[in-house]
Amino acid sequence: MNCTQLHNQLDDYLDGELSAEQRTHLETHVKECESCRTALSGARVIQEALRQMPAPPMRPGFASQAIKHAVNQHGHHRRGFIAGFSTALAASVVVALFVGGFLPNMERSPQTAATPPVIISMQQPQTVNLVFDVATAMENATLSIILPDNVEIVGFPGQQEIAWQTSLYAGRNILPLPLKGIMHSSSALVASIEQGGRKKSIRIPIQVSRDKAAPRAELAAHRIS
Amino acid sequence: MKISIFSRRRGQDPSFEEMVAPHLERLHRLAYRYSGNQADAEDLIQDLLVKLIPRTEELRKVEQLHPWLVKALYRLHIDRFRKTSRSPVDAGYDEHINHRAEANPNDMSPARVGLIRDLHAALQYLNEEQRALVIMHDIESYTLTELEVILDTPVGTLKSRLHRSRAKLRKLLKEGTVSLQQAC
């Protein structure tokens, strides 16, 4: 091997891409040639230094903040996503609480869904799917449901407030709520998520009908941002 | 173990966050090296996420997500670079190297710190294609096979480009900014 050949194979040697035979030729030449020994040593030092080049770590909290921001921006632009989603849920009622960023740090009056009320039948239980669309996963959240006096949750007769300690996945979380109408009237159910003293609530108008619920008429989507 | 009263999303699909979060630290490091400073790196990552979120369904179908994300980041960087043509120089990099050297005195001799500082400066003399290749391969250790996918370029071409880039770096350093013998 001569010096030109060595220079041509220097990078392949450093990257471990030479055959055993080529490696031996190169190493033999390096032992005999001071100039090539210096070149190899210099190239090796540069490669090591490149691998050592520091980069600052990601700022704490940046990842979740950036994801939340992207999710929020997207949330503002995707009108009608709940409409498509509700179709997939067949004959159930969909109510969505969108938690785009941080929960407000003080309790506010619940926002009211500005859509027609959810119609519940007195004749048969009806599943209302509450969809909690959260930007990032939430641990140790408290979900509470305050029922009006004209409906009850099947299996919890007479209980007007139910709360759960739970975690929420990032994205859509579905809580199927089997409701039964007990009195013909109009009122509202309040669903809240609370975490670390911060809370967001939605008031969902409920109308209890004496008639059997007509599945098509009960499809509704409420979205509170 | 997580306990949730909620049913999982339809079809057990991973959320956008679940898909991208594990890759963000590495992507951020790349973004920092492309853009040269922390603020621009964060902007680049933020832009990437905003562009990707409407493509969540598409992301779910990608088998090897990391190279896919690196490719998207690289393209975004090149688009921005062409628009701004700003030289990615971080005025605070010296301070960052010194801080790292103080924290790891056994790994970073003063001579090595000097070489890294000169390398950082020398990298700015490469064209953007060469610089990105050295960043991804020599600094961040992506293999040429991975880069073939990320950069849509055959391995042979990448090898030649890499050899030219390294030769240029060596020449720049040899021309007087650092003594390689001292740095050994």
HADDOCK unambig.tbl for C-alpha pairs under 7 A between the chains (distance, minus, plus):
assign (segid A and resid 11 and name CA) (segid B and resid 163 and name CA) 6.52 0.50 0.50
assign (segid A and resid 42 and name CA) (segid B and resid 180 and name CA) 5.48 0.50 0.50
assign (segid A and resid 45 and name CA) (segid B and resid 184 and name CA) 6.31 0.50 0.50
assign (segid A and resid 47 and name CA) (segid B and resid 138 and name CA) 6.87 0.50 0.50
assign (segid A and resid 49 and name CA) (segid B and resid 112 and name CA) 6.97 0.50 0.50
assign (segid A and resid 49 and name CA) (segid B and resid 116 and name CA) 5.95 0.50 0.50
assign (segid A and resid 50 and name CA) (segid B and resid 138 and name CA) 6.21 0.50 0.50
assign (segid A and resid 50 and name CA) (segid B and resid 139 and name CA) 5.20 0.50 0.50
assign (segid A and resid 51 and name CA) (segid B and resid 138 and name CA) 6.28 0.50 0.50
assign (segid A and resid 51 and name CA) (segid B and resid 139 and name CA) 4.66 0.50 0.50
assign (segid A and resid 53 and name CA) (segid B and resid 116 and name CA) 6.23 0.50 0.50
assign (segid A and resid 53 and name CA) (segid B and resid 139 and name CA) 6.96 0.50 0.50
assign (segid A and resid 54 and name CA) (segid B and resid 97 and name CA) 6.63 0.50 0.50
assign (segid A and resid 55 and name CA) (segid B and resid 29 and name CA) 6.34 0.50 0.50
assign (segid A and resid 58 and name CA) (segid B and resid 25 and name CA) 6.19 0.50 0.50
assign (segid A and resid 58 and name CA) (segid B and resid 28 and name CA) 6.46 0.50 0.50
assign (segid A and resid 63 and name CA) (segid B and resid 21 and name CA) 6.98 0.50 0.50
assign (segid A and resid 63 and name CA) (segid B and resid 24 and name CA) 6.81 0.50 0.50
assign (segid A and resid 66 and name CA) (segid B and resid 46 and name CA) 5.62 0.50 0.50
assign (segid A and resid 67 and name CA) (segid B and resid 17 and name CA) 6.65 0.50 0.50
assign (segid A and resid 67 and name CA) (segid B and resid 49 and name CA) 6.72 0.50 0.50
assign (segid A and resid 70 and name CA) (segid B and resid 49 and name CA) 5.81 0.50 0.50
assign (segid A and resid 70 and name CA) (segid B and resid 50 and name CA) 4.62 0.50 0.50
assign (segid A and resid 70 and name CA) (segid B and resid 53 and name CA) 6.78 0.50 0.50
assign (segid A and resid 71 and name CA) (segid B and resid 53 and name CA) 6.94 0.50 0.50
assign (segid A and resid 74 and name CA) (segid B and resid 53 and name CA) 6.91 0.50 0.50
assign (segid A and resid 74 and name CA) (segid B and resid 54 and name CA) 6.93 0.50 0.50
assign (segid A and resid 136 and name CA) (segid B and resid 17 and name CA) 6.95 0.50 0.50
assign (segid A and resid 166 and name CA) (segid B and resid 3 and name CA) 6.30 0.50 0.50
assign (segid A and resid 166 and name CA) (segid B and resid 4 and name CA) 5.04 0.50 0.50
assign (segid A and resid 166 and name CA) (segid B and resid 5 and name CA) 6.27 0.50 0.50
assign (segid A and resid 167 and name CA) (segid B and resid 2 and name CA) 6.95 0.50 0.50
assign (segid A and resid 167 and name CA) (segid B and resid 3 and name CA) 6.40 0.50 0.50
assign (segid A and resid 167 and name CA) (segid B and resid 4 and name CA) 5.16 0.50 0.50
assign (segid A and resid 168 and name CA) (segid B and resid 4 and name CA) 6.62 0.50 0.50
assign (segid A and resid 170 and name CA) (segid B and resid 15 and name CA) 6.13 0.50 0.50
assign (segid A and resid 170 and name CA) (segid B and resid 17 and name CA) 6.73 0.50 0.50
assign (segid A and resid 171 and name CA) (segid B and resid 15 and name CA) 5.84 0.50 0.50
assign (segid A and resid 172 and name CA) (segid B and resid 9 and name CA) 5.98 0.50 0.50
assign (segid A and resid 173 and name CA) (segid B and resid 6 and name CA) 5.74 0.50 0.50
assign (segid A and resid 173 and name CA) (segid B and resid 7 and name CA) 6.45 0.50 0.50
assign (segid A and resid 173 and name CA) (segid B and resid 8 and name CA) 6.36 0.50 0.50
assign (segid A and resid 173 and name CA) (segid B and resid 9 and name CA) 6.23 0.50 0.50
assign (segid A and resid 174 and name CA) (segid B and resid 6 and name CA) 5.44 0.50 0.50
assign (segid A and resid 174 and name CA) (segid B and resid 7 and name CA) 5.43 0.50 0.50
assign (segid A and resid 175 and name CA) (segid B and resid 6 and name CA) 5.18 0.50 0.50
assign (segid A and resid 175 and name CA) (segid B and resid 7 and name CA) 6.48 0.50 0.50
